[in-house]
Amino acid sequence: GMVSNWTKIPPPLFKKVVIVLIDALRDDFVFGSKGKQFMPYTTQVVEKGTSYSFIAEAKPPTVTMPRIKALMTGSIPGFIDVVVNLNSPALLDDNLIWQAKSAGKRIIFYGDDTWVKLFPKHFVEYDGTTSFFVSDFTEVDDNVTRHLDRVLKREDWDLLILHYLGLDHIGHMTGPNSPLVGPKLREMDNILKKIHISLLSKVEEASLPNLLVVCGDHGMSETGSHGGSSEGEVHTPLLFISSAFEKRSAPLAQPEHVQQTDLASTLAIGLGLPISRNSVGNLILPVVEGKTMREQLRFVHLNGFQLSRLLQENTPAYEKDPGYEHFKIAEKSHGNWIKLYLEGNNSEILLNLGKKVLKQYLEALKTLSSSLSKQVAQYDMYSMMVGTVIIMEVLLLLLLSVPKALSKRAEFEVPLSPPLFSLLFYLICLVLCAVHVIVCTSAESLCYFCSMSWLTAVGVMMLISALTCGILSAIAKIFENSRLPPKSPIVSSSSWSEIDVLILAGTIGHVLSLGASSFIEEEHQTWYFLINTLCLVLCQELCRNNFLLKECDPEHSTNVKQNFDSIGETSECKNIDIPEASNSKLGKATSSSELIKGSDKWISLATPWIILICCRLLRSLNQTGVQWAHRPDFGHWLTSSEHKSELSFLAAVSLLMIFFLVQRRCSLVSKIAMAPGLLGVYSYRAAIGNVIFPWQHGGKDISKGITEARFVYVFVLGIIFTGTKDLLKSQVISAESSTKSTGLWEVYSGLVLLAALLFRPHNLPVLVFCLLIQTMMTKYIWIPLKFDAAQITIMHYWFGQAFFYFQGNSNGIATVDISAGFVGLDSYVEIPAIFLTAFATYAGPFLWAIHLLCYLSSEVSR
């Protein structure tokens, strides 16, 4: 004992280890009321058996691939792993699986094929199932369980990993309160019972005990998805079950919280393996509490040494780190304890000193782990600044070009040739290249641009130089034009209305609000505020046009005399004949007041208030954002199992409304196709158990609805094909604008039918209100008030953004409904799945953008 026994790894504590990873297993599914009801065997083992229970906290992003990385390496993955999650490359970091294979352990794996991609050639036997086909609740799990009986009888393995996906898929499709969750948890409970009994029967007197680890990779939110940082998504159960542990005497209180990264260190010690090089996890002490004090101190010392070495590699001033200082103090105390121990001192003093050293080590581990976790958030600032400069230059160039683009000639000219051949361009290029060389040679760590070829880096510097010269050239041109005398002495009609001011202030205000993360998290509030304000300003504009201009306002008379001196004395404003070509705001308003007559006038005045009511109802449908996402909303009430008949009625009414609102401008063929298409949408939702038919009573078999969904796809493609044919006809054969307009509206109606199919039934009112607001604004606001293209475009953009949030979306990845990507698919096909998921997520902004195109094309006479 006089020399360090470092180089020799401690012997393993367990013979066989089985890891059961249940995807999307929330902590309340085991420790809550659902656990008592549906997982009786697991609950009994937790409360009265030989087990230790914890709540493991997962760091965002809470998606499968980064979580597997965290569990096996003990490190904290970055957000880029969300993208890589779709097609996982092999894991090159030091990890538990690689260490186990290097030590000669035989590993068997069944479940999510993400493991097979991350750890190729590591398993002696494996069977992977695709994790993305979320409409499959049973086959994914049966494919894992079918191997279980055979493997448990065999002795030729050391580590068995099972990854069950069914619960995650149920969450995505129907949410955590679905009636399908209970039977799935019961199925998992029976599997855990079978594994536990099998492991207990294999324990021999002389041999080492076996260990069963039950965990989740992440939880699920109240809507059933994951990816964010809500409590339901980050809290997962972590159970260690083994005959090596003492039987629990008292019932379990609230489980202790640990980090998900702690599992890698704990399993490495348990299997007698080196702790992964980049692990930031701490040893979970209760798992090794049955060992002697000397062994326990050795384990925590190994963990502390690994963490302090990682700190040395990543921090230049590591010696001043409080965690490192604590570790060195604990190490010194450990040395004193060893001296006493070797002297044969077995008194109370030795035991108390041992407990004190253990406490010091645990505090040091906690501080070291915290210091290392913070370093994950260090970024390549130089590369980020270069990217920001390019974005800001492009933005400035766009802003300088906006006045020209929105003028009558609608031209967009970027002066490129003068800057590219100017001396200034080459000077800026040289200066930037010199700065790049200085930064990259003086900095300790390589930046992103250093990793690229020198030719690409020079290209980036040339781009920045060209944009700078382009901006200077554009500014010089603006100054030149401002010095020239105006071509015509006519009074400019550029007086700004309240709507123009609101549109500009609102758009700039929204951009500025994105400088604060809390405004990004709750961005929906900004858009709700802006569209409500827009409705009030539109109401004011309509009142002015319908009432104020009827009477002869002296101020208006003066304006009219100034702008239209060709018109004689005006005694009554309503009799003025405004020239068609006039751009005057007053001219537009006065002529538009003639257009709104009779009952239409009152409907027009009511329109902004109807839109306000619609928006208020939509806000109650889906809670979104971060702060209030957990609050109950009308959508939750509708999707609960006891309100299925109400949801069915609402879905049926919504589909009827969609038909009446969307078919108005379509050809007869499209109208005929739309009706069975919408009926097919309802049939699909009835087939998968979301809604019921009036004649249907309860226990109908729930299918995947593949036939019904494909039936709807046929009509979607048919309507889009008809519209495309009309568009081509207008371009090639006849130059009629009406044919082109009809073609565009038909393509639009086809996309509305597709959105109706992909939307959850409780979200169909979002589609109805979208169509209703578009119809009312077209007929009673945009056409009568004769708004110009720029104003209408920005209004469409605002409403499109608001409808993105009305759908229940947020800026967090957790609200993406990936089940939409598998409507009508019977296996995982990447391209259609990505397209359908993206379309369902961005349906709000996309439908408003298409409507803008259709509307502007139908207004060719203006």
HUCOR-V334580 format. One record per run of one state. SS is the DSSP state (A for helix, B for strand, O for the rest). FROM is the first residue (numbers start at 1). TO is the last residue. If there is no record, write none. Layout:
# HUCOR-V334580
SS|FROM|TO + SS|FROM|TO
This chain:
# HUCOR-V334580
O|1|16 + B|17|22 + O|23|27 + A|28|31 + O|32|32 + A|33|38 + O|39|39 + A|40|48 + O|49|50 + B|51|57 + O|58|63 + A|64|73 + O|74|79 + A|80|84 + O|85|95 + A|96|102 + O|103|106 + B|107|112 + O|113|113 + A|114|118 + O|119|124 + B|125|129 + O|130|138 + A|139|145 + O|146|147 + A|148|153 + O|154|158 + B|159|164 + O|165|165 + A|166|174 + O|175|178 + A|179|201 + O|202|210 + B|211|215 + O|216|230 + A|231|234 + B|235|241 + O|242|255 + B|256|259 + O|260|261 + A|262|271 + O|272|284 + A|285|288 + O|289|292 + A|293|314 + O|315|317 + A|318|320 + O|321|321 + A|322|342 + O|343|347 + A|348|377 + O|378|380 + A|381|405 + O|406|416 + A|417|420 + O|421|422 + A|423|442 + O|443|447 + A|448|451 + O|452|453 + A|454|483 + O|484|497 + A|498|513 + O|514|516 + A|517|521 + O|522|522 + A|523|546 + O|547|547 + A|548|550 + O|551|553 + A|554|563 + O|564|572 + A|573|575 + O|576|584 + A|585|595 + O|596|597 + A|598|621 + O|622|633 + A|634|639 + O|640|640 + A|641|662 + O|663|667 + A|668|687 + O|688|705 + A|706|732 + O|733|736 + A|737|758 + O|759|760 + A|761|785 + O|786|788 + A|789|806 + O|807|812 + A|813|815 + O|816|817 + A|818|822 + O|823|829 + A|830|841 + O|842|842 + A|843|858 + O|859|862
